[in-house]
């Protein structure tokens, strides 16, 4: 079995477990997507209880449905948010929690973020930004306790992290976090050379520091 086939087998196994045990919020399961799992709000609250979160002024978050509670809590707590647009089609959106005036929940959704963002970034050649990101939160299909992560297979998460590193918005010490359901935590995720490791995993019932 090739590495690509092994990863696809892992994804299917996780999708199947979430669906069969009724832990997906999607009626037909999460196949081909980042799982929208039950308890994502609990995982977000657990992340928000950490010192890293409490000391944050700006976070980056993927646009996945399971991370809506993360984005909502950030905006509600007046933490600035940089969110990747779906499939990076429109670059990155910048939202300022202090300017939303009660629209935080709407702004935490994909559509709402476009309506309420202060600006767009494309991270193109020659662009520069006077922003420091304190935490990066990515959606995942699965992860292991060593910080290895598997996405849906499109490479967007790794590209997002590379963009942030290349523009100096994060460094190698920036917390790279995912929020997942316990069923998404597996024994081993095979990694490729371009894959970025996490240094924190938050489930509905534990915080794993790597």
C-alpha positions in Angstrom: 0.0 0.0 0.0 1.4 3.4 -1.0 1.5 6.3 1.5 -1.3 8.0 -0.4 -3.5 4.9 -0.1 -2.6 4.5 3.6 -3.7 8.0 4.3 -6.9 7.5 2.4 -7.6 4.4 4.3 -7.1 6.3 7.6 -9.5 9.0 6.5 -12.2 6.5 5.6 -11.8 4.7 8.9 -12.3 8.0 10.8 -15.2 9.0 8.7 -16.8 5.6 9.2 -16.4 5.7 13.0 -17.8 9.2 13.4 -20.8 8.4 11.2 -21.6 4.9 12.7 -21.3 6.3 16.3 -23.5 9.3 15.5 -20.8 11.8 16.2 -21.0 13.8 13.0 -23.3 16.8 12.7 -23.7 16.1 9.0 -26.6 13.7 8.3 -24.7 11.8 5.6 -21.3 11.9 7.4 -18.2 13.9 6.7 -16.7 11.9 3.8 -14.2 14.1 1.8 -14.4 16.9 4.4 -13.0 18.0 7.7 -15.4 16.4 10.2 -18.0 18.6 11.7 -18.1 16.7 15.0 -20.4 16.8 18.0 -18.8 18.6 20.9 -16.7 21.0 18.8 -18.0 23.8 21.1 -16.6 21.9 24.1 -13.2 21.5 22.5 -13.2 25.2 21.6 -13.9 26.1 25.2 -11.1 23.8 26.4 -8.7 25.5 24.0 -9.9 28.9 25.3 -9.0 27.9 28.8 -5.3 27.7 28.1 -2.8 30.4 28.9 -1.7 30.6 25.3 -5.2 31.5 24.3 -5.7 33.9 27.1 -2.5 35.8 26.1 -3.5 36.0 22.4 -4.3 39.1 20.6 -4.6 37.6 17.1 -5.2 34.0 16.0 -5.4 32.2 12.7 -8.1 29.7 12.1 -9.1 27.5 9.2 -12.6 28.0 7.7 -13.9 24.5 8.6 -17.3 24.1 10.2 -15.9 22.3 13.3 -13.8 25.4 14.0 -16.8 27.8 14.1 -16.9 27.7 17.9 -13.1 28.6 18.0 -13.7 31.6 15.7 -16.8 32.7 17.7 -15.0 32.6 21.0 -12.0 34.5 19.6 -14.2 37.3 18.2 -16.4 37.3 21.3 -13.3 37.9 23.4 -12.1 40.7 21.1 -9.3 38.6 19.7 -8.5 39.5 16.1 -9.0 36.6 13.6 -7.3 35.8 10.4 -9.3 33.1 8.5 -8.4 31.3 5.3 -11.1 31.6 2.7 -12.5 28.2 1.6 -9.9 26.5 -0.7 -7.9 29.7 -0.4 -9.9 31.0 -3.4 -10.0 34.6 -1.9 -6.9 34.5 0.2 -7.2 35.4 3.9 -9.8 37.4 5.8 -9.0 39.7 8.7 -11.7 40.2 11.3 -11.5 42.5 14.4 -13.6 41.3 17.3 -13.8 44.7 18.8 -15.7 46.1 15.8 -18.4 43.4 15.4 -20.9 44.9 18.0 -22.8 41.7 18.7 -22.3 40.1 15.2 -19.6 37.7 16.4 -21.6 34.6 15.9 -22.6 35.5 12.3 -19.0 36.6 11.6 -17.7 33.2 12.8 -19.4 31.5 9.8 -17.9 31.3 6.3 -20.5 33.6 4.8 -20.6 36.0 7.7 -16.8 36.4 7.7 -16.9 37.8 4.2 -19.6 40.3 5.3 -17.7 41.5 8.4 -14.0 41.2 7.6 -12.0 44.4 7.7 -9.6 43.5 4.9 -8.4 40.7 2.7 -4.8 39.4 2.4 -3.4 37.4 -0.5 0.2 37.0 0.8 1.5 37.6 -2.7 5.0 38.5 -3.7 6.1 41.8 -2.2 3.4 42.1 0.4 4.2 42.7 4.0 2.2 42.7 7.2 2.7 44.2 10.6 0.8 41.4 12.4 1.9 38.7 14.8 -0.3 35.6 15.0 -0.3 34.0 18.5 -2.1 30.7 17.8 -2.8 28.8 14.6 -5.9 26.5 14.7 -6.4 24.0 11.8 -9.2 21.6 11.2 -8.1 17.9 10.8 -9.5 14.6 9.8 -7.3 12.9 12.3 -4.2 13.3 14.5 -2.0 11.2 16.7 -0.4 12.0 20.1 2.9 12.8 18.4 1.5 15.8 16.7 1.1 14.2 13.3 -2.0 15.5 11.5 -4.0 14.3 8.5 -6.3 16.7 6.5 -8.8 15.9 3.8 -6.0 15.4 1.2 -6.0 18.8 -0.6 -2.9 20.3 1.2 -4.6 23.5 2.2 -3.6 23.3 5.9 0.1 22.8 5.1 -0.1 25.6 2.5 -1.7 28.0 5.0 1.0 27.3 7.6 3.7 27.8 5.0 2.2 31.1 3.9 2.2 32.3 7.5 5.8 31.2 8.1 7.0 32.7 4.9 5.5 36.1 5.7 6.8 36.1 9.2 3.4 36.1 10.8 4.3 33.0 12.8 7.6 31.3 13.7 8.6 27.8 14.8 7.5 28.5 18.4 3.9 29.5 17.5 1.3 27.0 18.8 -0.1 24.9 16.0 -3.3 23.5 17.3 -6.2 21.3 16.1 -9.6 20.7 17.7 -10.9 17.2 17.1 -13.3 14.6 18.4 -11.7 11.8 20.5 -12.6 9.4 17.7 -10.3 11.4 15.4 -7.3 10.7 17.7 -5.6 7.6 16.3 -2.4 5.6 17.1 -0.3 6.7 14.1 -0.5 9.2 11.2 2.0 8.6 8.4 3.8 11.8 7.5 5.4 13.2 4.3 8.2 15.6 4.1 6.0 18.6 3.5 3.6 17.8 6.4 3.7 20.2 9.4 3.4 18.7 12.9 1.1 20.1 15.5 2.3 21.0 19.0 -1.1 20.9 20.7 -4.3 18.8 20.2 -7.5 19.6 21.9 -10.4 17.1 22.0 -13.7 17.3 23.9 -12.0 15.9 27.0 -8.3 16.6 27.0 -5.5 18.9 26.0 -2.5 17.1 24.5 0.8 19.0 24.4 3.5 17.8 22.2 
